[in-house]
Amino acid sequence: MDKNIYTSEVRTIKGEIISLNKYQGRVLLIINVASKCGFTPQYMGLQKLFEQYQSKGLSILAFPSNDFGSQEPGEDEEVEEFCQKKFNVTFDLFSKVSVLGPQKLDLYRFLYDCGLNHQGGEGFRSRVFGLVKWVLYRIKGKYVPAKNEAQWNFHKFLVGKNGKPVASFLSEVAPDSSILTLQLEEELKK
């Protein structure tokens, strides 16, 4: 695949349209986030991860989305205030987007087209969460995600310094998980 994410444009939480080429040469962790989700406390872990690896070349790009269980009902200003007050977030927040269905952000369309297999999801707890997601998709969801798409809030995509996605992590993979941090450290060394 010769394409990379650097041709994508996105809107910041402040409303400014930027090109992702500003992140060239950095390792990126791209996450769809929500403020009313069981995984919302991962904001704290993401902030710690950012503080630990920012100077080594990591950027975190968080995209609020209401696609999973309607768990991000707020407008951009509310999301930003929530992230600042509750978690003191200093990594990059972007405008609320759709990551599923025909309205999904082009960046996410590109991430999905890479066809990465999701990591995580092993164990009893993950199987139970899989069942809960299945039920919630049918009750609240408009779209059931395809196999290669984000499966819930706080799904993480790791992108190498060349702008090409290298890993996809299910929501239950915490920011400090060795599954994620080992791959992150390998990408930072490249």
N, C-alpha and C positions, 0 to 999 in steps of 0.2 A: 504494500500500500504506500503510495507516494504522498498522499494527502496528510495534512496535520491540522491541528486546531487553530493555528495562527491566522487563518483567513476569516475566522468567526468574529462577529461583532456582538457585543452584549451591552446591556444597560446597567449601570451601577445603581446602588440603592438610592443615590442622590439624583438619578435621572440622566446622568451623562452617558453618552454612547461611546464605548471604547473598543479598540481592536485588541484581540488577545495576543497580537504580536508583541505587545508590551511585556509579555511574560517569557519571551524567547530565552532559552538557556536556563530556565528554572524548572524544577520538578513541581508539578501541580497535583493537588488533591482537590477534585471537583465533587461537591456534595449537594444533593437536594435536601433542604432543611425545612423544619416546621416547628412552630412554637408550642403546639398542644399535642405532642406525641410522647409516647413512652420513651423514645430515644432522645428527646430534647436535651436531657442532661449531658449528652455527648458534646454539646457546645463547649462545656468545660474542658473535656479531654481534647477537643480540637484546638482550643486556645493554648493549652499546655504543649501540644505537639507543635504548633506554630512557633511558640516562643523557643522551644528546644531546637528546631531545625531551620528557622527563618534565615539565620545568618549563614547557613550551609547551603542555601539555595531552594528552600521550600516556599511555595505560595499556596494558600488555601483559598479556594473560590467557592463561596456558599450561595446557592440559588434557592430562595424560598419558593415553595410550591404547595398548592392546595390540592394536588391530585390524589393524595392517599388519605382517605378517611376524612377529608375536609378539615385537616388539622393545622392549616395555616390560613385562617380567615382574614387576618389583618392586612392592612395596606402597607406599602413600603415604609412609611414613617413609623408605624406601630411596630413593625418587625425590627427596624433599626433600634428604636428605643428599647424594646424588649432585650435585644442582644447586648446592648450597651449596659443597661441597668442590672440585668440578671447575671450576665456572664462576662462582662467587660471585654467583649470581642474586639480584637484589633485586626483580624484578618479580613480579607475583602468580601463584602456582602454585595449582592446584586439584586436587581429588581425582581419582584415575584414573577415567576414564569410557569408555564406548563411543561412537564417532562414526559407526558404521555399523550397519545391521541394525535389527531391531525394538526393541532395547534402547538405541538411541542417545539421548543427552542431548537434552532438548527444545530447548535453545539451538541445537544443531546442526541439529535438524529445521527450526527457524525459518530459520537461515542458508541451508540448502539450498532451502527453499521460495521464497527470493528469486530463485532461478534465475540467479545471476550466471555469466557466462562466465569461465573461469579464464584468467589471464594468465601468460605464460611458456611454456615448453615448446617453444620454437623451437630449431632447430639439431640437429646430428648427435647430440650428447651426450644431449639430451632425448629424441630418438627411440629411442636405445639404452636409456635408462632406462625409457621406455614399454614396450619389449619385456620388459625384466627384470621390471617390475611385473606385466605380464600373466602371466608364468611364475610369479612368486611368489604371485599371487592364487590361482592354480590349485593350487599345491603347499601353501601354508600358510594361505591366506585362507579364511574362512568366507563372506565376502560380497565380491562384486566391486562396487566403488562405482559408482553411477549417474553420469551425466555432470555433474550439478550438485553432487555430494558431494565431500568431501575425497578426494583421490586417493592420498595417502600421508602418512607422518609429516611434520610441519613444513609442512603446508598452512596458508596464512595467509588470514584474512578481515579486511578493513579495514572498520571501522564508524564512521560519521560521528557528530558531536556530538549529532545527533537520535536516535541509537540505531538507525539504519537502515544495513544493509550496503551498501557502495559498490563493493567490489572483492574479488576472490578471486585468490590467487596460488598457483601450484603450488609444490611443495617445492623445486624447483631455483632458484626466485627467492630469492636470498640477502637477508638483512635490510638490507644496505647497497646493494642493487641500485637503480639509478636508476628502474627501473620502479615499485618500491615507494615509495621515498623521495619522488619527485615527487608522487605521489598523496597520500601522507601529509602532506606540507607543504601541499598545496592544502586538505585537510580541516582542518588546524590553523588555517588563515587564516580559515575560515568562522565 
